[in-house]
Amino acid sequence: MPLHINLTVDGSSRVGLEEGAKKIAVKLKPDWIEDNLQYQVYTSGITNQLIGVWDGERDSQVLVRVYGQGTDMFIDRDAEKRNIEILHSVGCAPKLHAVFNNGICYGFTIGIPSTPSLIIQEPVWRAVTQEMAKVHRTEGGDKTRPSTFLKIRHFLDLVPEKFESEKQNRLDEHKYNKRLLDQEITELEKILTSLGCPVVFSHNDILLGNVIWNENTKTASFIDFEYGAANYQAFDIGNHFNEFAGVDEVDYKLYPNKEFQYKWLRSYLSHYLRIKEVEVNEKDIEKWYIWTNKFALASHLFWACWALVQAHYSTIDFDFLGYSIIRLNEYSRRKDEFLSLSPEGQQD
């Protein structure tokens, strides 16, 4: 069981993060010496604040994650803790060391976050297919309630009817509003829920920064399980492919092409089904290719609505509104193409 610490960490400054991390570290690791502690603030996250603290070897560090302002409105923190413990038991997550008032502390995953250039290297993407298959075989979540559209609608409910003038003007310029989003969500939900895609326990946020590559062991690990839940299996894959474009400088020319996706899916299905790659049925790859790209559209709506909520509530220095517009633009650009994919490999 994780240690429970009655502490609220100030995540608004480096000083506050370090002070909070120090207090947690000395409770968790009584043999660590305060004056010897070293810190590393990780800035890749755009939901929470994250700091590593260690005494001695850097790989021994523990990570202290402070929840972003307002995130409890759309993230089930108790479910997140259960996810970490379940996945840790099967070797897919670090150990949850401690829980404090506004965050958690967990083990460090050795390796480096993946990047657009790293994720397309064959040893890396093959390791990702193996790890994703392992996560998807894990028992967890309510499989009668796949989370894609439940979450999207929850996000949409939290989006204000009107933003402050500058933000509202940017949305109006692109003709995006809650009514339009509601129509798109309803239309896409009707199409995707009729596909018959399996529901499994899913990570739901396998962006590149959440994929840790260990060069020494040639393995990939996932971190940050706050959105983990039962979900349509193809959502996790389509969402991951969308994330090839990056976050800070989004470039959807990096979305993987059909040839790459077929190789990726063949590897994934061999791990998930526990068969040799040569035994994977070509028709199954085609079916998963269609599912994956259609659910990639749901991923765009998911994170577009999420970003609109963040644009209203978050204090993190990131252009959430601009990111939402980017996701909605890409959704609109690819919508007809992906929805027209058919089992015959032809467009309708």
C-alpha positions in Angstrom: 0.0 0.0 0.0 1.3 3.5 -0.8 2.2 5.8 2.1 -0.4 8.5 2.7 1.1 11.9 3.5 -0.9 14.9 4.6 0.8 17.5 2.5 -0.2 19.9 -0.2 2.6 20.7 -2.6 2.9 24.2 -4.2 3.2 23.3 -7.9 3.3 27.0 -9.1 7.0 27.4 -8.8 10.3 25.4 -8.8 10.9 26.4 -5.2 7.5 25.0 -4.2 8.0 21.8 -6.2 11.5 21.2 -4.7 10.3 21.9 -1.1 7.3 19.5 -1.5 9.5 16.9 -3.2 12.0 17.1 -0.3 9.3 16.6 2.4 7.9 13.6 0.5 11.4 12.1 -0.2 12.6 12.2 3.4 9.4 10.5 4.6 9.6 7.9 2.0 13.4 7.4 2.1 14.5 8.1 5.7 18.1 7.1 4.8 18.3 9.9 2.2 20.2 13.0 3.4 18.4 16.3 2.8 21.5 18.3 1.9 22.4 15.7 -0.7 19.1 15.7 -2.5 19.1 16.6 -6.2 16.1 17.6 -8.3 15.0 17.5 -11.9 11.9 19.3 -13.1 10.3 17.7 -16.1 8.4 20.1 -18.2 7.0 17.9 -21.0 3.6 17.4 -19.3 0.8 19.8 -20.0 -1.7 18.5 -17.4 0.5 18.3 -14.2 3.8 19.4 -12.7 6.4 16.7 -12.3 9.7 16.7 -10.4 12.2 13.9 -9.7 14.3 13.8 -6.5 17.1 11.5 -5.6 20.1 11.0 -3.3 23.0 9.2 -5.0 22.3 7.4 -8.3 19.9 9.3 -10.5 18.2 6.1 -11.6 17.1 5.7 -7.9 14.9 8.8 -8.1 11.3 9.0 -7.2 8.9 11.2 -9.2 6.5 13.6 -7.5 3.5 14.6 -9.6 1.4 17.6 -8.6 -2.0 17.6 -10.2 -2.9 20.5 -12.4 -5.5 23.0 -11.3 -9.0 21.8 -12.0 -8.0 18.4 -13.3 -10.0 16.6 -10.7 -13.1 17.7 -12.6 -12.3 15.3 -15.4 -9.8 12.8 -14.0 -10.8 10.1 -11.5 -7.8 10.1 -9.2 -8.8 7.0 -7.3 -9.1 5.1 -10.6 -5.6 6.4 -11.6 -4.1 4.9 -8.4 -5.9 1.6 -9.0 -4.6 1.6 -12.6 -1.0 2.1 -11.4 -1.2 -0.7 -8.9 -2.9 -3.1 -11.3 -0.4 -2.4 -14.1 2.6 -2.5 -11.6 1.5 -6.1 -10.6 1.9 -7.2 -14.2 5.1 -5.3 -14.9 3.6 -2.4 -16.9 3.9 0.5 -14.4 6.3 1.7 -11.7 5.5 1.3 -8.1 3.2 3.8 -6.4 5.1 4.9 -3.4 3.0 7.6 -1.8 -0.2 9.7 -2.1 -0.4 13.3 -0.9 -3.2 15.8 -0.9 -2.7 17.0 -4.5 -0.7 14.4 -6.1 1.2 11.1 -6.1 4.8 9.8 -5.8 5.9 6.8 -7.8 9.0 5.0 -9.1 11.3 6.3 -11.9 11.2 4.5 -15.3 14.7 4.2 -16.6 15.1 5.4 -20.2 14.3 8.5 -22.3 11.0 9.8 -23.6 10.4 9.0 -27.2 10.4 11.6 -30.0 9.0 11.8 -33.5 12.3 10.6 -34.9 12.8 7.8 -32.3 9.3 6.3 -32.4 9.6 5.3 -36.1 12.8 3.3 -35.4 12.0 -0.4 -35.8 13.4 -1.6 -32.4 11.3 1.2 -30.7 8.0 0.7 -32.4 8.2 -3.0 -32.1 8.8 -2.7 -28.4 5.8 -0.4 -28.2 3.6 -3.0 -29.9 4.7 -5.6 -27.3 4.0 -3.3 -24.4 0.7 -2.1 -25.7 -0.4 -5.7 -26.2 0.6 -6.5 -22.6 -1.5 -3.6 -21.3 -4.4 -4.6 -23.4 -4.3 -8.1 -22.0 -4.5 -6.7 -18.4 -7.8 -7.2 -16.6 -9.1 -3.8 -15.4 -11.9 -1.4 -15.9 -15.6 -1.8 -16.7 -15.7 -3.3 -20.2 -19.4 -2.6 -20.5 -18.6 1.1 -20.5 -15.9 2.0 -23.0 -14.6 5.4 -22.1 -14.1 7.2 -25.4 -17.4 8.9 -25.8 -18.2 9.1 -22.1 -15.1 11.1 -21.6 -15.5 13.3 -24.7 -19.0 14.2 -23.6 -17.8 14.9 -20.0 -15.1 17.2 -21.4 -17.7 18.9 -23.6 -20.0 19.5 -20.6 -17.1 21.3 -18.9 -16.4 23.6 -21.9 -17.9 27.1 -21.3 -20.5 28.4 -23.6 -18.3 31.5 -24.2 -14.6 32.1 -23.5 -13.1 35.4 -22.7 -13.1 37.7 -25.8 -9.6 37.0 -27.2 -10.1 33.2 -27.0 -13.7 33.4 -28.2 -12.5 35.4 -31.3 -10.0 32.7 -32.2 -12.7 30.0 -32.0 -15.2 32.1 -34.0 -12.6 32.6 -36.7 -12.5 28.9 -37.2 -16.3 28.6 -36.7 -16.0 26.1 -33.9 -18.5 26.0 -31.1 -20.1 23.6 -28.6 -23.1 22.9 -30.8 -21.0 21.9 -33.7 -18.8 19.7 -31.5 -21.9 18.0 -30.1 -23.1 17.2 -33.6 -19.8 15.8 -34.7 -19.5 13.7 -31.5 -23.0 12.3 -32.0 -22.4 11.4 -35.6 -19.0 9.8 -35.0 -20.2 7.8 -32.0 -23.0 6.3 -34.1 -20.5 5.2 -36.7 -17.7 3.9 -34.5 -19.9 2.0 -31.9 -21.4 0.0 -34.8 -18.0 -1.3 -35.9 -17.8 -4.1 -33.4 -14.3 -3.1 -32.1 -13.3 -5.1 -28.9 -13.1 -3.3 -25.6 -10.0 -3.8 -23.4 -8.2 -2.1 -20.6 -6.5 0.8 -22.3 -3.9 3.5 -21.5 -5.7 6.1 -23.6 -2.8 8.6 -23.6 0.2 7.0 -25.3 1.7 10.3 -26.5 5.4 10.2 -27.3 6.4 11.7 -23.9 4.6 8.8 -22.2 6.6 6.2 -24.1 10.0 5.6 -22.3 12.7 3.8 -24.4 15.4 1.9 -22.6 18.3 1.5 -25.0 20.1 -0.9 -22.7 17.2 -3.4 -22.4 15.7 -2.5 -25.8 12.3 -2.2 -24.1 9.5 0.4 -24.1 7.5 1.3 -21.0 4.5 3.6 -20.6 4.0 6.2 -17.9 1.1 8.4 -16.7 -2.0 6.3 -16.3 -4.5 9.0 -15.3 -6.8 8.4 -18.3 -6.5 4.6 -18.1 -9.9 2.8 -18.4 -11.7 0.2 -20.4 -12.0 1.4 -24.0 -12.2 0.5 -27.6 -9.0 -1.3 -28.4 -8.4 0.6 -31.6 -8.7 4.0 -29.8 -5.4 3.4 -28.1 -3.7 2.6 -31.4 -5.2 5.4 -33.4 -4.5 7.9 -30.6 -0.8 6.7 -30.5 -0.5 7.2 -34.2 -1.9 10.7 -33.9 0.7 11.5 -31.4 3.5 10.8 -33.9 2.9 14.4 -34.8 4.2 15.7 -31.5 2.7 18.3 -29.1 4.7 21.4 -28.9 5.3 21.6 -32.7 2.5 19.5 -34.2 3.2 18.2 -37.7 0.6 15.7 -39.0 2.8 14.9 -42.0 4.3 12.5 -39.4 1.1 10.5 -39.1 2.2 7.0 -40.1 1.3 5.8 -43.6 -0.5 2.6 -44.5 2.7 0.6 -45.1 4.0 1.5 -41.6 0.7 0.9 -39.9 0.4 -2.6 -41.5 3.8 -3.6 -40.2 3.0 -2.1 -36.8 -0.4 -3.9 -36.6 1.1 -7.2 -37.7 3.6 -7.0 -34.8 1.0 -5.8 -32.3 -1.5 -8.6 -33.2 1.2 -11.2 -33.0 1.9 -10.1 -29.4 -1.7 -9.6 -28.5 -2.8 -13.0 -29.9 0.4 -14.7 -28.9 1.1 -16.1 -32.3 3.9 -15.7 -34.8 3.8 -12.7 -37.2 3.5 -15.0 -40.2 0.4 -16.4 -38.6 -1.4 -13.1 -38.4 -4.3 -13.0 -40.9 -4.0 -10.4 -43.6 -7.7 -9.7 -43.4 -7.4 -9.0 -39.7 -4.6 -6.5 -40.4 -6.9 -4.8 -42.9 -9.8 -4.7 -40.4 -7.6 -3.3 -37.7 -6.2 -0.7 -40.1 -9.7 0.5 -40.8 -10.7 0.5 -37.1 -7.5 2.3 -36.1 -7.9 5.2 -38.5 -11.6 5.7 -37.8 -10.8 5.8 -34.0 -8.0 8.2 -34.7 -10.9 10.7 -35.5 -12.3 10.1 -32.1 -8.9 10.8 -30.6 -8.9 14.2 -32.3 -12.3 15.1 -30.8 -11.3 13.7 -27.4 -8.2 15.9 -27.1 -9.8 18.9 -28.7 -12.5 18.9 -26.1 -10.0 18.2 -23.4 -7.9 21.2 -24.5 -10.9 23.5 -24.5 -11.5 22.6 -20.9 -7.8 23.2 -20.1 -7.9 26.5 -22.0 -10.6 27.7 -19.5 -9.2 26.3 -16.2 -5.5 25.5 -16.5 -2.7 27.7 -15.2 0.0 25.9 -17.1 1.8 28.0 -19.7 0.6 26.3 -22.9 -1.7 27.4 -25.7 -4.5 24.9 -25.1 -6.9 26.8 -27.3 -4.5 26.7 -30.2 -3.9 23.0 -29.6 -7.7 22.3 -29.7 -8.0 24.2 -33.0 -5.1 22.2 -34.5 -6.8 18.9 -33.5 -10.2 20.0 -34.8 -8.6 21.1 -38.1 -6.9 17.7 -38.5 -10.2 16.0 -37.6 -12.0 17.9 -40.4 -9.2 17.3 -42.9 -9.1 13.5 -42.4 -12.8 12.8 -41.6 -14.1 11.9 -45.0 -11.0 9.9 -45.9 -11.0 7.8 -42.8 -14.7 7.2 -42.6 -14.8 6.0 -46.2 -12.3 3.2 -45.5 -14.0 -0.1 -46.3 -13.1 -3.8 -45.7 -12.4 -4.2 -49.4 -9.6 -1.6 -49.1 -11.6 0.7 -51.4 -13.1 4.1 -50.6 -16.9 4.4 -50.9 
